[in-house]
């Protein structure tokens, strides 16, 4: 971003521009989006847009950062609604994966971003999501498995979250998936639970 908006009016304008990026991307796709399209959708002049964003790439980066906050907020609200800490690990993992995949599939903007993830600075979206899931998971394990501490929990969560996010995104944008979605979710769930679930009571 060229300039940081200081005044309320400027912050509101930048927020409108970022929202407009999402609207134009969902409607036109990444390849057909231009800065002029975004300025028109935001109701600002192209000169005003260029005061804060140098080019299309900076607009997309700002959108991804904004989306990461929105998605983490939505996941948090969903976890509160489900009373996450009371769910068995297997059920919790499966619900989270299904919810995430459904959110991408049914949202034109998220699907367009997923379709182009290799061309985008996707870490701007995925890294905050990964950190969010790691932070959310730690109280769960403290409450439910305090007598069975998971060794290297943070490292395992990092690997599992990134693996699941990238695998899910790749699966959703395939033209002809080689396995069913239920098989994918079951396999990912088994991988995560197998790595994190404590041993059964009395196991040697």
N, C-alpha and C positions, 0 to 999 in steps of 0.2 A: 504494500500500500504506500503510495507516494506521501500522503499526509494523514496524520491522525486527526479525525474530527474532534474539535474541542467544544464547540457550542452545541446546544441541544438541537437547534435547527439543522446543523451540519450532520449530527449523528443520525437524526431521523432520515435525512436524505440518503446517507450511506446505507442505512438499513433498507430503504426502499430499493436502492440499486441492487443490493445483495438478493433481496426477495425476487426482484425482476430477473436476475440471472437464473434462478431456479425455474421461474415461469417460462422463460425463453428456451432453456435447455430441455425442459419437459415437452414443450410444444414443437420445437424445431430440430432438436438433437444437437450434439456437440459440434459437428462439422458445419452446420448451417447457422450457428449462432454468431452474431457480430456485436461489437460494442455499440453500434448504432441501434440494433434491435433492443439491446438492454436499456439504452438511454430512453428510447421511445416507450418501452414498457414501464419504466420507472417514472416517466413524466418529467425528465430532466434534460437539459441540453447536453450534447456530447462534450462540450467544454467543461461543464460541471463534473461529468463522470471522470474525465481525464485529470481533474484536479486531485482525485483520490486513487485512481487506478490507472496504471500505465498501459495495460493491454488486456486482452481476453484471458490470458493465463492468470493474471492477478485477480481477475473477477472470479474465476473458477476456484482458485485457492481460498478466497474469502468465503465463497459459498460452502466449500467443504468444511472450513472451520466453524461456520455458523451451523451447518447440519450436524456436526459432531455434538454440539451442545444440545440441539433439539432432540437428537436420537437418544442421547444418554438421559435426558429428562423424561422422555417417553418410556424408556426401559425402567427407569426408577419408579415412575408412577405405576407401571404394570407390576413391578415386584412388590410394591406396597399393597396393591389390590389383591395380589395372590398370597400375601403374608409369607414371603419367600422362606423365611427361616424355619417355618413349620413343615415344609415339604421334604419328602425323601429326595436324596441327591439325584437319582435316576429320573424321577418325574420332573424335577426342577430343570435339569439339563435339557431334556427333550422339549419341554415347554419353551425354554429360551431359544433353542434352535428353530423350532417351528415358527415362533413369533417373529424372529429376525428374518427368516426366509420369506414369510408371508408379507412382511413390511416392505421388502425389496420388490417382490413380484407385483404387488398391487399398487405401488407408487411409481408413476411414470418417470419422475425425476430420479428416484433412487435406482430404478432399473437402467436408465440411460447412463448414469454414472457407473454402475456395475458393469455395463456392457463395454465401457471404455476405460476400465480401471487401470489397464497397463499403460495407458497414455497420460494418465493423470497423477498428480502428487497425492495418491490415495492415502498416504501415511497421515495427511492432515485430518482425515476422517477416522481411519482405523486406529491410529495410535491413541487418541483420546478415548476411543471406545475400549481398547484393550486395557488402558489404565483404569477406566471406570469399572469394568468387570472384575479386575483384580481387587480393587478396593471393596466392591460389593461382596465378593466371595469370602474375604477374610473373616468378617463377623459371622458368616454362616458356619464356617469351619470351627471358629472359636466356640460358638454356641452348641453345635451338634457333635463335634468330634474332639472336644477338648482333652479327652483321655487318650486319643489316638492322633497325636500331632502328625501332620503330613510333612515329611522331610522336603526341604527346598520348595515350599508351597509357592512362593512368588515366582520362581523360575518355571515351575510346572504350569502355573496359570498362564504365564506369558506365552509359553509354547502352545498350550492347548487353545487359548483364545485366538492367537494369530492363525494357527492351523485351521481352526473351525471357521473363522471369518473368511479366509482366502478360499478354502474348499467350498464353502456355501456360495460365495460370489461366483466362482468359476462354474459351479454346477448350474446355477440359475441362468447363465448366459449361453450355455451350450445349446446348439440347435437340436441335437439328438442325443440326450444323455444316455449313457450306457447302462445305468442302473436306475431304479425307481427312487423317488424322493424318500419314500418310507425306508428303503434300504440304506440310503445315505444317512438319514437322521439316526437310524438304529445303530449304524456303525460308528458314527461320531459320538453318540451317547455312550456306547460301550467303551470306546477309547478313553473318553473323559472320566467316566466312572471308574474304570479299571485303574486309572492312574491316581485317582484322588480318594476313592472310598477306602476307609480303614478296613483292616482284616476283620472277619467275623469273630464274635466273641468266642474265646476258647480255641481259636485257631493256633496251630503250632508255629 
